[in-house]
Amino acid sequence: MSKDHGKIWWCELMTRDIPGVVGFYESVCGWKIDRMEMPEGEYYVCLIDDEPVAGIMDTSAMPNLDGAPSVWFTYLAVDDLDEALREVLAAGGVIQRQPFEIPLIGRIALVSDPGGAAVGLIAPEQLTE
């Protein structure tokens, strides 16, 4: 098992209020926030000293999220995503979104635990051995 297995790997804010939250986190956290285009819409990478620390996803173009509150979403690192998904099911969780690949980032699935809390699982491109 790698040193990264089970660690919080990434957090992203899902929101419709991009101007409000960008200004807020630039002021409160001192983040530099860069915009980038993604297939699903705009994405913002939050940086400290040019190192990515979090992301912000613009959900305004996602009709299935109309009326959804802004929320921070967490991704946990796993060594083997397929094995982790078997463990999710065995432990009473639910797979909410089947695995998908983000080039240069890793393979991701969205799951929920037995209490209903959602979390992302990611097999990152690069793990610490």
C-alpha positions as a printed Julia matrix, in Angstrom:
129×3 Matrix{Float64}:
   0.0    0.0     0.0
   1.33   3.45   -0.89
   1.8    6.23    1.66
  -0.98   8.14   -0.08
  -3.7    5.46    0.13
  -6.59   6.87    2.18
  -5.3   10.45    2.27
  -7.39  13.43    1.29
  -6.1   14.05   -2.23
  -8.16  16.98   -3.51
 -11.03  19.24   -2.52
 -13.17  21.29   -4.83
 -15.93  23.76   -4.27
 -18.98  23.19   -6.45
 -20.86  26.49   -6.79
 -22.93  28.72   -9.05
 -21.5   31.94   -7.52
 -18.06  32.11   -9.12
 -17.45  35.87   -8.69
 -18.44  35.75   -5.02
 -16.39  32.72   -4.04
 -13.32  33.64   -6.1
 -13.12  37.03   -4.39
 -13.82  35.45   -1.01
 -11.05  32.83   -1.18
  -8.55  35.22   -2.74
  -9.12  37.57    0.23
  -9.47  35.03    3.04
  -6.86  32.44    1.97
  -4.56  34.52   -0.21
  -5.08  32.11   -3.1
  -4.28  32.98   -6.68
  -7.15  31.52   -8.7
  -6.67  30.61  -12.36
  -9.52  29.83  -14.75
  -9.37  26.93  -17.19
 -11.82  25.5   -19.7
 -13.09  21.96  -19.14
 -15.53  19.86  -21.2
 -18.2   20.4   -18.52
 -17.6   24.16  -18.31
 -15.23  26.43  -16.45
 -12.96  25.2   -13.68
 -10.77  27.25  -11.37
  -7.52  26.08   -9.81
  -6.59  27.66   -6.48
  -2.86  28.17   -5.99
  -0.44  29.02   -3.21
   3.07  29.77   -4.48
   2.04  28.27   -7.85
   1.12  24.95   -6.19
  -2.48  23.75   -6.64
  -4.32  23.44   -3.31
  -7.99  23.19   -4.33
 -10.42  23.62   -7.17
 -13.65  25.47   -7.84
 -16.19  24.07  -10.28
 -18.77  26.34  -11.89
 -22.03  24.39  -11.72
 -24.19  27.08  -13.35
 -24.14  25.23  -16.7
 -25.12  21.91  -15.1
 -28.93  21.69  -15.2
 -29.01  18.63  -12.94
 -27.56  20.82  -10.18
 -30.14  23.64  -10.4
 -30.98  24.73   -6.88
 -28.2   22.66   -5.31
 -26.32  24.47   -2.53
 -22.63  25.22   -2.87
 -20.6   22.43   -1.32
 -16.98  21.45   -0.81
 -16.38  17.97   -2.26
 -13.51  15.72   -1.13
 -11.53  13.11   -3.04
  -9.64  10.32   -1.24
  -6.61   8.61   -2.81
  -6.69   4.85   -3.36
  -4.04   2.58   -4.82
  -6.47   0.47   -6.86
  -9.81   2.01   -7.78
 -11.45  -1.25   -8.84
 -10.51  -2.91   -5.55
 -11.7    0.14   -3.61
 -15.08  -0.02   -5.38
 -15.43  -3.69   -4.42
 -14.71  -2.65   -0.82
 -17.29   0.16   -1.05
 -20.01  -2.32   -2.01
 -18.9   -4.91    0.56
 -18.97  -2.26    3.31
 -22.5   -1.12    2.47
 -21.69   1.87    0.28
 -23.1    2.79   -3.12
 -21.3    3.64   -6.36
 -22.88   6.91   -7.51
 -20.8    7.39  -10.67
 -18.77   4.7   -12.39
 -15.03   5.27  -12.93
 -13.93   7.91  -15.41
 -10.49   9.11  -16.44
  -9.12  12.64  -16.29
  -5.87  12.75  -18.29
  -2.78  13.55  -16.21
  -4.91  13.49  -13.02
  -6.15   9.96  -12.51
  -9.09   7.59  -12.52
 -12.06   8.69  -10.39
 -15.35   7.27   -9.12
 -18.0    8.9    -6.93
 -19.43   6.86   -4.06
 -21.49   7.29   -0.94
 -20.94   5.67    2.44
 -23.68   3.81    4.39
 -24.73   7.11    6.0
 -25.27   8.71    2.6
 -22.24  11.02    2.58
 -20.73  11.37   -0.89
 -16.99  11.22   -1.52
 -14.77  10.86   -4.55
 -12.22   8.07   -4.83
  -9.2    8.72   -7.03
  -6.39   6.49   -8.2
  -3.98   9.34   -8.95
  -1.54   9.23  -11.84
   1.27   9.61   -9.3
   1.29   8.05   -5.84
   4.07   8.09   -3.26
   5.44   4.57   -2.94
